[in-house]
């Protein structure tokens, strides 16, 4: 659907970032990454209380190329 966009100021765009103003059918990032972290690692906010007990993070990845990574295809 067409729209009217006013003034736009873009201070910076990181490597692999996408800037879209207007209509788009499909946007795909140009850079992907994989993050490993244990339980409760990515919590944000004030006054957190996490009780995890024993925790183990499996980082085993036998793939040479990721199937959903557009950089490797």
PDB file of N, CA, C and O in Angstrom:
ATOM      1  N   UNK A   1       0.839  -1.161   0.000  1.00  0.00           N
ATOM      2  CA  UNK A   1       0.000   0.000   0.000  1.00  0.00           C
ATOM      3  C   UNK A   1       0.895   1.240   0.000  1.00  0.00           C
ATOM      4  O   UNK A   1       1.777   1.357   0.851  1.00  0.00           O
ATOM      5  N   UNK A   2       0.691   2.142  -0.914  1.00  0.00           N
ATOM      6  CA  UNK A   2       1.516   3.349  -0.969  1.00  0.00           C
ATOM      7  C   UNK A   2       1.336   4.204   0.280  1.00  0.00           C
ATOM      8  O   UNK A   2       0.261   4.254   0.879  1.00  0.00           O
ATOM      9  N   UNK A   3       2.418   4.870   0.650  1.00  0.00           N
ATOM     10  CA  UNK A   3       2.366   5.738   1.813  1.00  0.00           C
ATOM     11  C   UNK A   3       3.230   6.966   1.565  1.00  0.00           C
ATOM     12  O   UNK A   3       4.072   6.988   0.667  1.00  0.00           O
ATOM     13  N   UNK A   4       3.001   7.968   2.371  1.00  0.00           N
ATOM     14  CA  UNK A   4       3.811   9.181   2.304  1.00  0.00           C
ATOM     15  C   UNK A   4       4.748   9.163   3.499  1.00  0.00           C
ATOM     16  O   UNK A   4       4.310   9.048   4.643  1.00  0.00           O
ATOM     17  N   UNK A   5       6.035   9.278   3.227  1.00  0.00           N
ATOM     18  CA  UNK A   5       7.039   9.231   4.276  1.00  0.00           C
ATOM     19  C   UNK A   5       7.634  10.624   4.424  1.00  0.00           C
ATOM     20  O   UNK A   5       8.047  11.241   3.441  1.00  0.00           O
ATOM     21  N   UNK A   6       7.673  11.111   5.651  1.00  0.00           N
ATOM     22  CA  UNK A   6       8.252  12.424   5.915  1.00  0.00           C
ATOM     23  C   UNK A   6       9.763  12.360   5.944  1.00  0.00           C
ATOM     24  O   UNK A   6      10.366  11.472   5.341  1.00  0.00           O
ATOM     25  N   UNK A   7      10.372  13.295   6.638  1.00  0.00           N
ATOM     26  CA  UNK A   7      11.833  13.330   6.735  1.00  0.00           C
ATOM     27  C   UNK A   7      12.378  12.120   7.471  1.00  0.00           C
ATOM     28  O   UNK A   7      11.817  11.698   8.483  1.00  0.00           O
ATOM     29  N   UNK A   8      13.456  11.568   6.972  1.00  0.00           N
ATOM     30  CA  UNK A   8      14.084  10.388   7.561  1.00  0.00           C
ATOM     31  C   UNK A   8      15.555  10.703   7.799  1.00  0.00           C
ATOM     32  O   UNK A   8      16.236  11.229   6.918  1.00  0.00           O
ATOM     33  N   UNK A   9      16.042  10.378   8.997  1.00  0.00           N
ATOM     34  CA  UNK A   9      17.460  10.539   9.300  1.00  0.00           C
ATOM     35  C   UNK A   9      18.007   9.195   9.741  1.00  0.00           C
ATOM     36  O   UNK A   9      17.540   8.619  10.724  1.00  0.00           O
ATOM     37  N   UNK A  10      18.990   8.699   9.020  1.00  0.00           N
ATOM     38  CA  UNK A  10      19.635   7.434   9.351  1.00  0.00           C
ATOM     39  C   UNK A  10      21.061   7.753   9.765  1.00  0.00           C
ATOM     40  O   UNK A  10      21.869   8.192   8.946  1.00  0.00           O
ATOM     41  N   UNK A  11      21.368   7.533  11.035  1.00  0.00           N
ATOM     42  CA  UNK A  11      22.704   7.845  11.530  1.00  0.00           C
ATOM     43  C   UNK A  11      23.728   6.826  11.076  1.00  0.00           C
ATOM     44  O   UNK A  11      24.831   7.196  10.672  1.00  0.00           O
ATOM     45  N   UNK A  12      23.385   5.553  11.133  1.00  0.00           N
ATOM     46  CA  UNK A  12      24.323   4.531  10.685  1.00  0.00           C
ATOM     47  C   UNK A  12      23.578   3.237  10.431  1.00  0.00           C
ATOM     48  O   UNK A  12      22.507   2.992  10.987  1.00  0.00           O
ATOM     49  N   UNK A  13      24.161   2.428   9.593  1.00  0.00           N
ATOM     50  CA  UNK A  13      23.640   1.099   9.298  1.00  0.00           C
ATOM     51  C   UNK A  13      24.815   0.145   9.412  1.00  0.00           C
ATOM     52  O   UNK A  13      25.842   0.336   8.761  1.00  0.00           O
ATOM     53  N   UNK A  14      24.666  -0.882  10.238  1.00  0.00           N
ATOM     54  CA  UNK A  14      25.748  -1.833  10.431  1.00  0.00           C
ATOM     55  C   UNK A  14      25.978  -2.684   9.195  1.00  0.00           C
ATOM     56  O   UNK A  14      25.165  -2.700   8.271  1.00  0.00           O
ATOM     57  N   UNK A  15      27.077  -3.378   9.195  1.00  0.00           N
ATOM     58  CA  UNK A  15      27.409  -4.269   8.093  1.00  0.00           C
ATOM     59  C   UNK A  15      26.327  -5.333   7.958  1.00  0.00           C
ATOM     60  O   UNK A  15      26.008  -6.019   8.929  1.00  0.00           O
ATOM     61  N   UNK A  16      25.774  -5.470   6.791  1.00  0.00           N
ATOM     62  CA  UNK A  16      24.727  -6.454   6.556  1.00  0.00           C
ATOM     63  C   UNK A  16      23.349  -5.974   6.955  1.00  0.00           C
ATOM     64  O   UNK A  16      22.396  -6.751   6.905  1.00  0.00           O
ATOM     65  N   UNK A  17      23.211  -4.719   7.349  1.00  0.00           N
ATOM     66  CA  UNK A  17      21.917  -4.185   7.754  1.00  0.00           C
ATOM     67  C   UNK A  17      21.043  -3.868   6.557  1.00  0.00           C
ATOM     68  O   UNK A  17      21.538  -3.733   5.438  1.00  0.00           O
ATOM     69  N   UNK A  18      19.747  -3.749   6.789  1.00  0.00           N
ATOM     70  CA  UNK A  18      18.790  -3.453   5.735  1.00  0.00           C
ATOM     71  C   UNK A  18      18.012  -2.214   6.133  1.00  0.00           C
ATOM     72  O   UNK A  18      17.516  -2.122   7.256  1.00  0.00           O
ATOM     73  N   UNK A  19      17.903  -1.266   5.225  1.00  0.00           N
ATOM     74  CA  UNK A  19      17.071  -0.083   5.427  1.00  0.00           C
ATOM     75  C   UNK A  19      15.995  -0.116   4.362  1.00  0.00           C
ATOM     76  O   UNK A  19      16.294  -0.192   3.170  1.00  0.00           O
ATOM     77  N   UNK A  20      14.745  -0.058   4.787  1.00  0.00           N
ATOM     78  CA  UNK A  20      13.639  -0.093   3.851  1.00  0.00           C
ATOM     79  C   UNK A  20      12.698   1.055   4.163  1.00  0.00           C
ATOM     80  O   UNK A  20      12.278   1.232   5.306  1.00  0.00           O
ATOM     81  N   UNK A  21      12.371   1.828   3.148  1.00  0.00           N
ATOM     82  CA  UNK A  21      11.362   2.871   3.270  1.00  0.00           C
ATOM     83  C   UNK A  21      10.375   2.639   2.143  1.00  0.00           C
ATOM     84  O   UNK A  21      10.704   2.810   0.969  1.00  0.00           O
ATOM     85  N   UNK A  22       9.187   2.254   2.500  1.00  0.00           N
ATOM     86  CA  UNK A  22       8.183   1.978   1.482  1.00  0.00           C
ATOM     87  C   UNK A  22       7.801   0.520   1.478  1.00  0.00           C
ATOM     88  O   UNK A  22       8.023  -0.200   2.451  1.00  0.00           O
ATOM     89  N   UNK A  23       7.221   0.090   0.371  1.00  0.00           N
ATOM     90  CA  UNK A  23       6.717  -1.272   0.252  1.00  0.00           C
ATOM     91  C   UNK A  23       7.854  -2.258   0.028  1.00  0.00           C
ATOM     92  O   UNK A  23       8.853  -1.943  -0.619  1.00  0.00           O
ATOM     93  N   UNK A  24       7.684  -3.449   0.573  1.00  0.00           N
ATOM     94  CA  UNK A  24       8.654  -4.518   0.365  1.00  0.00           C
ATOM     95  C   UNK A  24       7.933  -5.845   0.457  1.00  0.00           C
ATOM     96  O   UNK A  24       7.109  -6.049   1.348  1.00  0.00           O
ATOM     97  N   UNK A  25       8.234  -6.735  -0.447  1.00  0.00           N
ATOM     98  CA  UNK A  25       7.647  -8.069  -0.414  1.00  0.00           C
ATOM     99  C   UNK A  25       8.460  -8.988   0.472  1.00  0.00           C
ATOM    100  O   UNK A  25       7.894  -9.762   1.244  1.00  0.00           O
ATOM    101  N   UNK A  26       9.767  -8.917   0.375  1.00  0.00           N
ATOM    102  CA  UNK A  26      10.622  -9.840   1.109  1.00  0.00           C
ATOM    103  C   UNK A  26      11.936  -9.155   1.431  1.00  0.00           C
ATOM    104  O   UNK A  26      12.609  -8.655   0.529  1.00  0.00           O
ATOM    105  N   UNK A  27      12.316  -9.122   2.708  1.00  0.00           N
ATOM    106  CA  UNK A  27      13.605  -8.582   3.132  1.00  0.00           C
ATOM    107  C   UNK A  27      14.389  -9.705   3.795  1.00  0.00           C
ATOM    108  O   UNK A  27      13.860 -10.433   4.635  1.00  0.00           O
ATOM    109  N   UNK A  28      15.631  -9.836   3.416  1.00  0.00           N
ATOM    110  CA  UNK A  28      16.458 -10.898   3.959  1.00  0.00           C
ATOM    111  C   UNK A  28      17.773 -10.319   4.443  1.00  0.00           C
ATOM    112  O   UNK A  28      18.415  -9.567   3.709  1.00  0.00           O
ATOM    113  N   UNK A  29      18.194 -10.649   5.663  1.00  0.00           N
ATOM    114  CA  UNK A  29      19.492 -10.141   6.132  1.00  0.00           C
ATOM    115  C   UNK A  29      20.634 -10.737   5.315  1.00  0.00           C
ATOM    116  O   UNK A  29      20.545 -11.865   4.830  1.00  0.00           O
ATOM    117  N   UNK A  30      21.686  -9.977   5.174  1.00  0.00           N
ATOM    118  CA  UNK A  30      22.840 -10.435   4.403  1.00  0.00           C
ATOM    119  C   UNK A  30      23.894 -11.090   5.275  1.00  0.00           C
ATOM    120  O   UNK A  30      24.826 -11.706   4.759  1.00  0.00           O
ATOM    121  N   UNK A  31      23.764 -10.967   6.585  1.00  0.00           N
ATOM    122  CA  UNK A  31      24.705 -11.563   7.523  1.00  0.00           C
ATOM    123  C   UNK A  31      23.904 -12.266   8.608  1.00  0.00           C
ATOM    124  O   UNK A  31      22.928 -11.720   9.124  1.00  0.00           O
ATOM    125  N   UNK A  32      24.316 -13.467   8.947  1.00  0.00           N
ATOM    126  CA  UNK A  32      23.669 -14.192  10.034  1.00  0.00           C
ATOM    127  C   UNK A  32      24.722 -14.642  11.029  1.00  0.00           C
ATOM    128  O   UNK A  32      25.909 -14.698  10.708  1.00  0.00           O
ATOM    129  N   UNK A  33      24.289 -14.958  12.221  1.00  0.00           N
ATOM    130  CA  UNK A  33      25.215 -15.450  13.233  1.00  0.00           C
ATOM    131  C   UNK A  33      24.472 -16.405  14.155  1.00  0.00           C
ATOM    132  O   UNK A  33      23.242 -16.452  14.169  1.00  0.00           O
ATOM    133  N   UNK A  34      25.234 -17.154  14.912  1.00  0.00           N
ATOM    134  CA  UNK A  34      24.662 -18.110  15.850  1.00  0.00           C
ATOM    135  C   UNK A  34      25.233 -17.803  17.224  1.00  0.00           C
ATOM    136  O   UNK A  34      26.438 -17.597  17.369  1.00  0.00           O
ATOM    137  N   UNK A  35      24.376 -17.772  18.228  1.00  0.00           N
ATOM    138  CA  UNK A  35      24.809 -17.468  19.592  1.00  0.00           C
ATOM    139  C   UNK A  35      24.489 -18.628  20.506  1.00  0.00           C
ATOM    140  O   UNK A  35      23.408 -19.213  20.434  1.00  0.00           O
ATOM    141  N   UNK A  36      25.427 -18.955  21.360  1.00  0.00           N
ATOM    142  CA  UNK A  36      25.222 -20.000  22.356  1.00  0.00           C
ATOM    143  C   UNK A  36      25.240 -19.357  23.739  1.00  0.00           C
ATOM    144  O   UNK A  36      26.111 -18.540  24.040  1.00  0.00           O
ATOM    145  N   UNK A  37      24.287 -19.724  24.565  1.00  0.00           N
ATOM    146  CA  UNK A  37      24.266 -19.206  25.934  1.00  0.00           C
ATOM    147  C   UNK A  37      23.474 -20.168  26.800  1.00  0.00           C
ATOM    148  O   UNK A  37      22.590 -20.872  26.312  1.00  0.00           O
ATOM    149  N   UNK A  38      23.788 -20.195  28.068  1.00  0.00           N
ATOM    150  CA  UNK A  38      23.088 -21.063  29.002  1.00  0.00           C
ATOM    151  C   UNK A  38      21.734 -20.501  29.390  1.00  0.00           C
ATOM    152  O   UNK A  38      21.356 -19.410  28.964  1.00  0.00           O
ATOM    153  N   UNK A  39      21.019 -21.242  30.187  1.00  0.00           N
ATOM    154  CA  UNK A  39      19.680 -20.813  30.579  1.00  0.00           C
ATOM    155  C   UNK A  39      19.752 -19.538  31.405  1.00  0.00           C
ATOM    156  O   UNK A  39      20.597 -19.405  32.290  1.00  0.00           O
ATOM    157  N   UNK A  40      18.860 -18.608  31.109  1.00  0.00           N
ATOM    158  CA  UNK A  40      18.818 -17.341  31.817  1.00  0.00           C
ATOM    159  C   UNK A  40      19.846 -16.324  31.379  1.00  0.00           C
ATOM    160  O   UNK A  40      20.001 -15.298  32.042  1.00  0.00           O
ATOM    161  N   UNK A  41      20.562 -16.566  30.282  1.00  0.00           N
ATOM    162  CA  UNK A  41      21.649 -15.673  29.882  1.00  0.00           C
ATOM    163  C   UNK A  41      21.175 -14.401  29.211  1.00  0.00           C
ATOM    164  O   UNK A  41      21.794 -13.355  29.408  1.00  0.00           O
ATOM    165  N   UNK A  42      20.120 -14.437  28.437  1.00  0.00           N
ATOM    166  CA  UNK A  42      19.679 -13.272  27.675  1.00  0.00           C
ATOM    167  C   UNK A  42      18.537 -12.534  28.358  1.00  0.00           C
ATOM    168  O   UNK A  42      17.789 -11.822  27.688  1.00  0.00           O
ATOM    169  N   UNK A  43      18.383 -12.679  29.651  1.00  0.00           N
ATOM    170  CA  UNK A  43      17.346 -11.959  30.377  1.00  0.00           C
ATOM    171  C   UNK A  43      17.705 -10.487  30.466  1.00  0.00           C
ATOM    172  O   UNK A  43      18.869 -10.132  30.654  1.00  0.00           O
ATOM    173  N   UNK A  44      16.700  -9.633  30.331  1.00  0.00           N
ATOM    174  CA  UNK A  44      16.892  -8.202  30.508  1.00  0.00           C
ATOM    175  C   UNK A  44      15.806  -7.680  31.434  1.00  0.00           C
ATOM    176  O   UNK A  44      14.717  -8.249  31.510  1.00  0.00           O
ATOM    177  N   UNK A  45      16.100  -6.617  32.123  1.00  0.00           N
ATOM    178  CA  UNK A  45      15.107  -6.015  33.003  1.00  0.00           C
ATOM    179  C   UNK A  45      15.690  -5.743  34.364  1.00  0.00           C
ATOM    180  O   UNK A  45      16.864  -6.007  34.626  1.00  0.00           O
ATOM    181  N   UNK A  46      14.852  -5.211  35.220  1.00  0.00           N
ATOM    182  CA  UNK A  46      15.248  -4.868  36.582  1.00  0.00           C
ATOM    183  C   UNK A  46      14.829  -5.975  37.539  1.00  0.00           C
ATOM    184  O   UNK A  46      13.792  -6.611  37.352  1.00  0.00           O
ATOM    185  N   UNK A  47      15.637  -6.198  38.556  1.00  0.00           N
ATOM    186  CA  UNK A  47      15.314  -7.118  39.657  1.00  0.00           C
ATOM    187  C   UNK A  47      15.067  -8.548  39.175  1.00  0.00           C
ATOM    188  O   UNK A  47      14.052  -9.155  39.514  1.00  0.00           O
ATOM    189  N   UNK A  48      15.991  -9.076  38.390  1.00  0.00           N
ATOM    190  CA  UNK A  48      15.860 -10.447  37.889  1.00  0.00           C
ATOM    191  C   UNK A  48      16.200 -11.446  38.978  1.00  0.00           C
ATOM    192  O   UNK A  48      17.063 -11.202  39.821  1.00  0.00           O
ATOM    193  N   UNK A  49      15.516 -12.561  38.948  1.00  0.00           N
ATOM    194  CA  UNK A  49      15.796 -13.670  39.852  1.00  0.00           C
ATOM    195  C   UNK A  49      15.656 -14.953  39.046  1.00  0.00           C
ATOM    196  O   UNK A  49      14.540 -15.398  38.777  1.00  0.00           O
ATOM    197  N   UNK A  50      16.773 -15.550  38.660  1.00  0.00           N
ATOM    198  CA  UNK A  50      16.736 -16.777  37.878  1.00  0.00           C
ATOM    199  C   UNK A  50      17.264 -17.918  38.723  1.00  0.00           C
ATOM    200  O   UNK A  50      18.325 -17.807  39.338  1.00  0.00           O
ATOM    201  N   UNK A  51      16.533 -19.000  38.754  1.00  0.00           N
ATOM    202  CA  UNK A  51      16.916 -20.210  39.480  1.00  0.00           C
ATOM    203  C   UNK A  51      17.010 -21.342  38.472  1.00  0.00           C
ATOM    204  O   UNK A  51      15.996 -21.920  38.081  1.00  0.00           O
ATOM    205  N   UNK A  52      18.226 -21.657  38.054  1.00  0.00           N
ATOM    206  CA  UNK A  52      18.417 -22.618  36.977  1.00  0.00           C
ATOM    207  C   UNK A  52      18.839 -24.006  37.449  1.00  0.00           C
ATOM    208  O   UNK A  52      18.639 -24.983  36.727  1.00  0.00           O
ATOM    209  N   UNK A  53      19.407 -24.111  38.619  1.00  0.00           N
ATOM    210  CA  UNK A  53      19.919 -25.415  39.030  1.00  0.00           C
ATOM    211  C   UNK A  53      21.075 -25.812  38.147  1.00  0.00           C
ATOM    212  O   UNK A  53      21.966 -25.001  37.893  1.00  0.00           O
ATOM    213  N   UNK A  54      21.080 -27.044  37.674  1.00  0.00           N
ATOM    214  CA  UNK A  54      22.110 -27.499  36.739  1.00  0.00           C
ATOM    215  C   UNK A  54      21.720 -27.103  35.324  1.00  0.00           C
ATOM    216  O   UNK A  54      20.576 -27.285  34.908  1.00  0.00           O
ATOM    217  N   UNK A  55      22.685 -26.558  34.590  1.00  0.00           N
ATOM    218  CA  UNK A  55      22.419 -26.113  33.231  1.00  0.00           C
ATOM    219  C   UNK A  55      23.584 -26.512  32.343  1.00  0.00           C
ATOM    220  O   UNK A  55      24.743 -26.441  32.753  1.00  0.00           O
ATOM    221  N   UNK A  56      23.271 -26.933  31.124  1.00  0.00           N
ATOM    222  CA  UNK A  56      24.285 -27.324  30.166  1.00  0.00           C
ATOM    223  C   UNK A  56      23.863 -26.815  28.794  1.00  0.00           C
ATOM    224  O   UNK A  56      22.705 -26.973  28.409  1.00  0.00           O
ATOM    225  N   UNK A  57      24.783 -26.208  28.052  1.00  0.00           N
ATOM    226  CA  UNK A  57      24.493 -25.701  26.716  1.00  0.00           C
ATOM    227  C   UNK A  57      25.215 -26.549  25.695  1.00  0.00           C
ATOM    228  O   UNK A  57      26.440 -26.664  25.740  1.00  0.00           O
ATOM    229  N   UNK A  58      24.476 -27.146  24.773  1.00  0.00           N
ATOM    230  CA  UNK A  58      25.051 -27.992  23.732  1.00  0.00           C
ATOM    231  C   UNK A  58      25.476 -27.110  22.562  1.00  0.00           C
ATOM    232  O   UNK A  58      24.630 -26.500  21.910  1.00  0.00           O
ATOM    233  N   UNK A  59      26.764 -27.037  22.293  1.00  0.00           N
ATOM    234  CA  UNK A  59      27.271 -26.228  21.178  1.00  0.00           C
ATOM    235  C   UNK A  59      27.771 -27.091  20.023  1.00  0.00           C
ATOM    236  O   UNK A  59      28.439 -26.581  19.123  1.00  0.00           O
ATOM    237  N   UNK A  60      27.467 -28.362  20.030  1.00  0.00           N
ATOM    238  CA  UNK A  60      27.896 -29.254  18.958  1.00  0.00           C
ATOM    239  C   UNK A  60      27.101 -28.966  17.695  1.00  0.00           C
ATOM    240  O   UNK A  60      25.872 -29.036  17.706  1.00  0.00           O
ATOM    241  N   UNK A  61      27.790 -28.642  16.605  1.00  0.00           N
ATOM    242  CA  UNK A  61      27.148 -28.368  15.323  1.00  0.00           C
ATOM    243  C   UNK A  61      28.010 -28.977  14.227  1.00  0.00           C
ATOM    244  O   UNK A  61      29.070 -28.444  13.898  1.00  0.00           O
ATOM    245  N   UNK A  62      27.566 -30.073  13.672  1.00  0.00           N
ATOM    246  CA  UNK A  62      28.357 -30.792  12.674  1.00  0.00           C
ATOM    247  C   UNK A  62      28.171 -30.273  11.250  1.00  0.00           C
ATOM    248  O   UNK A  62      28.816 -30.769  10.327  1.00  0.00           O
ATOM    249  N   UNK A  63      27.288 -29.268  11.054  1.00  0.00           N
ATOM    250  CA  UNK A  63      27.061 -28.752   9.707  1.00  0.00           C
ATOM    251  C   UNK A  63      28.273 -27.968   9.219  1.00  0.00           C
ATOM    252  O   UNK A  63      28.855 -27.180   9.964  1.00  0.00           O
ATOM    253  N   UNK A  64      28.644 -28.190   7.969  1.00  0.00           N
ATOM    254  CA  UNK A  64      29.672 -27.356   7.356  1.00  0.00           C
ATOM    255  C   UNK A  64      29.066 -26.042   6.884  1.00  0.00           C
ATOM    256  O   UNK A  64      29.704 -24.994   6.989  1.00  0.00           O
ATOM    257  N   UNK A  65      27.835 -26.085   6.364  1.00  0.00           N
ATOM    258  CA  UNK A  65      27.115 -24.916   5.905  1.00  0.00           C
ATOM    259  C   UNK A  65      25.722 -24.939   6.515  1.00  0.00           C
ATOM    260  O   UNK A  65      25.105 -25.998   6.623  1.00  0.00           O
ATOM    261  N   UNK A  66      25.228 -23.776   6.914  1.00  0.00           N
ATOM    262  CA  UNK A  66      23.877 -23.682   7.432  1.00  0.00           C
ATOM    263  C   UNK A  66      22.903 -23.592   6.275  1.00  0.00           C
ATOM    264  O   UNK A  66      23.144 -22.847   5.324  1.00  0.00           O
ATOM    265  N   UNK A  67      21.817 -24.327   6.334  1.00  0.00           N
ATOM    266  CA  UNK A  67      20.850 -24.353   5.240  1.00  0.00           C
ATOM    267  C   UNK A  67      20.104 -23.034   5.105  1.00  0.00           C
ATOM    268  O   UNK A  67      19.728 -22.655   3.996  1.00  0.00           O
ATOM    269  N   UNK A  68      19.882 -22.326   6.213  1.00  0.00           N
ATOM    270  CA  UNK A  68      19.112 -21.088   6.163  1.00  0.00           C
ATOM    271  C   UNK A  68      19.990 -19.853   6.103  1.00  0.00           C
ATOM    272  O   UNK A  68      19.489 -18.744   6.287  1.00  0.00           O
ATOM    273  N   UNK A  69      21.290 -20.006   5.850  1.00  0.00           N
ATOM    274  CA  UNK A  69      22.207 -18.879   5.811  1.00  0.00           C
ATOM    275  C   UNK A  69      22.423 -18.444   4.361  1.00  0.00           C
ATOM    276  O   UNK A  69      23.043 -19.183   3.596  1.00  0.00           O
ATOM    277  N   UNK A  70      21.925 -17.251   3.953  1.00  0.00           N
ATOM    278  CA  UNK A  70      22.068 -16.835   2.557  1.00  0.00           C
ATOM    279  C   UNK A  70      23.504 -16.525   2.161  1.00  0.00           C
ATOM    280  O   UNK A  70      23.811 -16.489   0.970  1.00  0.00           O
ATOM    281  N   UNK A  71      24.388 -16.300   3.122  1.00  0.00           N
ATOM    282  CA  UNK A  71      25.781 -15.988   2.793  1.00  0.00           C
ATOM    283  C   UNK A  71      26.485 -17.237   2.266  1.00  0.00           C
ATOM    284  O   UNK A  71      27.347 -17.140   1.393  1.00  0.00           O
ATOM    285  N   UNK A  72      26.127 -18.401   2.788  1.00  0.00           N
ATOM    286  CA  UNK A  72      26.803 -19.644   2.394  1.00  0.00           C
ATOM    287  C   UNK A  72      26.211 -20.284   1.146  1.00  0.00           C
ATOM    288  O   UNK A  72      26.776 -21.257   0.646  1.00  0.00           O
ATOM    289  N   UNK A  73      25.124 -19.793   0.636  1.00  0.00           N
ATOM    290  CA  UNK A  73      24.501 -20.430  -0.520  1.00  0.00           C
ATOM    291  C   UNK A  73      24.847 -19.728  -1.786  1.00  0.00           C
ATOM    292  O   UNK A  73      24.404 -20.136  -2.859  1.00  0.00           O
TER     293      UNK A  73
END
